[in-house]
Amino acid sequence: MLRYTIHEKQQWRDKVSDIILHHYPESPFSEKIRLILGYQDLSYQSVTIPVIMPKPDLMPLTGGYRKTPVMQIGADIYCDTELIARVIDHLHPENSLYPKGEEASAGTLAQWSDTVLFSLAVSLAFQPKAMAANAMFQDQQRAAEFAADRAELVKGGTQLAMPFEVANGQFLAHIRRLDNQLADGRDFLLGDKPSIADFSTYHCIWFIHNNEAIRDIFSPFGNLSAWRMRMEDFGQGKPVELSGEEALVIASSSEPLTAEKQGGLNPDEIAIGEQVEVLPTDYGLNPVKGALLVSSVEEIAIARTDERVGNLAVHFPRMGFQVRQCD
Ligand SMILES: N[C@@H](CCC(=O)N[C@@H](CS)C(=O)NCC(=O)O)C(=O)O
């Protein structure tokens, strides 16, 4: 069983925020959240998780959701950066990334970037010359394990399958549009302040720029490069290392802080308390089962109990997820 008690960790925890980020350095979606934490100048507890399955210290928390990153606050677990970003914003509204009057344009650009643009970036990042320059693929066995894991991740899904030759031109078309949009001297995509659209765009650009064999695609686009460096300057916040086991101890010593909520609009027509499963609509289609706890236009949460860590609330964004009744 778990070795630490919450009291042993209390003194140390008092110094950092309650946010625990489960992530790994190479993950673009994690970079999106690290940069938001940097922009908000937040401290957080940082758990490095495996790049491929199995993820034995993460599964007890999520109940099967396997994508990266995941955010934990006590016994509340937040899946998918669409929701993670909104929760951080809700906790720190002074510097909101969701500008009033731009809800649809910021939200749509962010969501399109997190899905379509990311999918194009994946095709570019795994073209032969990019893989030859990537340290992770120098070890044959590791490369084969990674390929098998990602084949499993996308099985039955609807994204991340475009050949490089097709994706390259589409990626280029979008980065040229971005460069043109920034040409009027604005600092960020929607104006003088960064919005969620900047962070969702940034992690896709970061992914490609990280690989020196392919980063010359950005050479013609000076406005975009200046913006990328402006974004990079937000930094990564203040991470404090935590082990996966310690994160489980924190979850098992906490109770979820989420109350039952049925939003005014009820798109699923499923009553709170019913047994449901929640899963993404694009890839990584591992269902998470539990009792419906929150059903609102922006969020779905379920209550579940894990034998190692006890009661948990697992939260998902509405966008990109489906919920269905089960036994
Ligand atoms: N829609 C998800 C996408 C997350 C995603 O695809 N993350 C990648 C890493 S950047 C992933 O999960 N890869 C497989 C893994 O880490 O196991 C989000 O916004 O969080």
The ligand as an ORCA input file, in Angstrom:
! r2SCAN-3c Opt
* xyz 0 1
  N      -7.383     16.478    -26.584
  C      -6.301     16.100    -25.707
  C      -5.117     15.607    -26.520
  C      -3.978     15.077    -25.655
  C      -2.972     14.263    -26.452
  O      -3.230     13.779    -27.564
  N      -1.809     14.095    -25.854
  C      -0.787     13.243    -26.442
  C       0.586     13.679    -25.953
  S       0.894     15.379    -26.352
  C      -1.004     11.838    -25.927
  O      -1.848     11.629    -25.094
  N      -0.230     10.880    -26.413
  C      -0.329      9.547    -25.898
  C       0.186      9.402    -24.491
  O       0.802     10.319    -23.941
  O      -0.032      8.337    -23.925
  C      -5.956     17.290    -24.822
  O      -6.248     18.441    -25.184
  O      -5.441     17.063    -23.714
*
